[in-house]
């Protein structure tokens, strides 16, 4: 469905068919759940894998990244890896679903427009 070319009449028709909206929402959820990306930080010492719903599926921390005297560094690496994965997930969602939904606006899933 090309949302960019929709007018008020099209929107009203769509709203009168909640089953179609529900089906599209379920298809959207299925496609985003299938997306999987991995972000990393510290030269790959910390890797975070997310799905398209931004749920963390895995967190891998290399033993050499664990320094009990510098917990703050590890926290920064985990945060950076998560943010990297989020950026990749948003890009994957935009690429995967953008064309199927008439070209979603840039930045629709956060990040930069």
Steps between C-alpha positions, in 0.01 A plus 500: 500500500642837400436723801663801333228508232206453739228759538236539770259268316762225487572543869130483587461179295797349676361594843168335412679169447664415833575145383723633222678728746550208739635280219747770395607550861557125542699486175707797618566331835600173332742674265660708775532199730689314227759777470816433698803730525817506707669814626845507649739720691860492614621333183248219544567441869129559570230383257127548540246326276149647469191411304292754311290566811826612669487203737844381603560146379864467601779681680854374457783647705858396434686401818765766440227769519430406862726702726364514857694821558333671202131405502412839349684411179305176464175686561595750228581217258167328564312826452693576179441151361127524577475841333687366196259206478199734531626712213548190286153368593333828406683500167402137435135574579505804273659296218278195547167671546540843343424393145219268609323786672527754220833635619495584869633841592867516596548478874165325554663259746713756680851587407583764245254622239 
